[in-house]
Amino acid sequence: FTQTDIKILDKISSKNELVILKNGEEYIHKDLAIKSMKCTNSEFDDNFEIKAYIQVRDLTKNDNDKVFVFNGWMFSSSPSIAPFDHPVYDIWLVACH
């Protein structure tokens, strides 16, 4: 799969936006730099699962631009397994293409 669909919720304005990421390319959304490294669908079990390896940097933290606020696998069915924790934004995985 070459694309990852995520939704980004702005907790302050309560608006969410669907974003389509091309795997390997960084996408800038306001104060966040988001990159999807890999996205897969597991169709072999009864529980259909979409998972993606996502990296997110907070661009407001200028002390070290190499630090990720999230760097790991995100699961569509269980966002709490590896939660993205940010005071302003919430991100969840929608689909792989």
C-alpha positions in Angstrom: 0.0 0.0 0.0 1.3 3.4 -0.9 -1.1 5.7 1.0 -2.3 6.1 4.5 -5.5 7.9 5.5 -5.6 9.5 8.9 -8.0 11.9 10.6 -6.6 14.8 12.6 -8.8 16.3 15.3 -8.1 19.8 16.6 -9.2 19.5 20.2 -9.6 23.3 20.6 -11.8 24.0 17.6 -13.4 20.5 17.5 -12.8 20.3 13.8 -11.4 17.2 12.2 -9.8 16.8 8.8 -9.1 13.7 6.7 -5.5 13.7 5.4 -4.1 11.3 2.8 -0.4 10.6 3.4 1.9 9.2 0.8 4.1 6.7 2.5 7.6 8.0 3.1 6.7 11.7 2.5 6.4 14.2 5.4 3.1 16.1 5.6 3.0 19.4 7.6 -0.3 20.0 9.4 -0.2 23.3 11.3 2.4 22.6 14.1 2.8 18.9 13.3 5.1 17.1 10.8 3.5 13.7 10.1 5.0 10.8 8.1 3.6 7.4 7.4 6.4 4.9 6.9 4.2 1.8 6.2 0.6 0.9 6.1 -0.9 -2.6 6.0 -4.3 -4.4 6.1 -4.5 -7.7 7.8 -7.2 -9.7 6.1 -6.3 -13.1 7.4 -8.2 -13.0 10.8 -11.8 -12.5 11.7 -10.9 -9.1 13.1 -10.0 -6.9 10.1 -7.1 -4.6 11.2 -5.5 -1.6 9.6 -2.1 -0.7 11.0 0.5 2.0 10.0 3.9 3.0 11.2 3.6 6.7 11.9 6.1 9.3 12.9 5.0 12.7 14.3 7.1 15.7 15.2 5.8 18.8 17.0 7.3 21.8 15.1 6.8 24.2 18.0 9.4 22.3 20.0 12.5 23.9 18.5 15.0 22.5 21.0 15.6 19.4 18.9 13.8 18.7 15.6 14.8 15.0 15.8 12.4 14.3 18.7 9.2 12.6 17.9 6.0 13.1 19.9 4.9 9.8 18.3 7.0 7.1 16.6 5.4 3.7 16.3 2.6 1.5 15.0 -1.0 2.9 15.1 -3.9 0.5 15.0 -7.3 1.5 13.6 -9.3 -0.9 15.9 -7.4 -0.1 19.1 -6.0 3.4 19.1 -5.3 3.1 22.8 -2.7 0.4 22.3 -0.1 3.1 21.2 -1.9 6.4 21.9 -0.9 9.6 20.2 -0.8 12.0 23.1 -0.8 15.7 22.3 -2.5 18.7 24.1 -4.0 20.2 20.9 -4.3 17.4 18.3 -5.6 13.8 18.1 -4.7 11.5 15.2 -6.4 8.2 14.3 -5.9 5.8 11.5 -8.6 5.4 8.9 -7.4 3.3 5.9 -4.6 2.1 3.7 -4.6 2.3 -0.1 
